[in-house]
Amino acid sequence: MQRDTIGKKVAFTAIADLRRGDLIYLPGHVMIYAGDGMVIHADGATMTVSRDNLGALIRERPLDPGTFTIRRHPAAGG
């Protein structure tokens, strides 16, 4: 429900287009964009909250950016 209701949906074309505070939804997971290419998310493997480089996660996991839904809260400048 959050993915479809919180903030304004914005297109994801590149990490550089993200703004601090954007919510990044992917199947079964959500991350908060922290700026400078970094995201904050709960890591199910380690059961911790992690701050990770989004580009590295996309390459290492691997994640398909085509499955991302980006939502921007008006307070985040959108």
C-alpha positions in Angstrom: 0.0 0.0 0.0 2.8 2.5 0.8 4.3 2.0 -2.6 1.1 3.2 -4.2 0.2 6.0 -1.9 3.1 7.8 -0.3 4.4 10.8 -2.2 4.6 11.4 -5.9 5.8 8.6 -8.3 8.8 9.7 -10.3 10.6 8.0 -13.1 13.9 6.2 -12.4 16.4 6.8 -15.1 19.7 7.1 -13.2 20.9 7.2 -9.6 21.9 10.9 -10.2 18.2 11.7 -10.6 17.3 10.6 -7.1 16.9 13.1 -4.3 17.6 12.6 -0.6 14.5 11.1 1.1 13.2 9.4 -2.0 11.7 6.0 -1.3 12.9 3.2 -3.5 10.6 0.2 -3.7 11.6 -3.0 -5.3 9.9 -6.4 -5.0 9.8 -7.3 -1.3 12.0 -4.4 -0.2 12.1 -0.7 0.4 15.1 1.7 0.7 15.5 5.4 1.6 17.8 7.3 -0.6 20.3 9.1 1.6 22.1 11.2 -1.0 25.5 10.8 -2.6 24.6 7.4 -4.1 23.8 5.9 -0.7 20.7 4.2 0.6 19.5 3.1 4.0 17.6 -0.2 4.3 17.0 -3.1 6.6 19.3 -6.0 5.6 17.4 -9.3 6.1 20.7 -11.3 5.8 22.3 -9.6 8.8 19.1 -8.4 10.5 20.6 -4.9 10.7 19.9 -1.5 9.3 22.6 -0.7 6.7 23.9 2.3 4.8 25.1 1.0 1.4 26.1 2.3 -2.0 23.1 1.9 -4.4 25.2 1.3 -7.5 27.2 -1.4 -5.7 24.0 -3.1 -4.5 22.6 -3.1 -8.1 25.7 -4.8 -9.3 26.3 -7.2 -6.4 22.8 -8.5 -5.7 22.0 -8.1 -8.7 19.0 -5.8 -8.7 17.0 -4.8 -11.8 16.4 -1.0 -11.7 13.5 -1.6 -14.1 11.6 -3.1 -11.2 12.2 0.0 -9.0 9.3 2.3 -8.0 10.5 5.7 -6.8 8.2 7.8 -4.6 9.1 11.4 -3.6 7.5 13.1 -0.7 6.7 16.8 -1.3 9.1 17.7 1.6 11.9 16.1 -0.4 11.6 18.8 -3.1 9.2 17.0 -5.4 
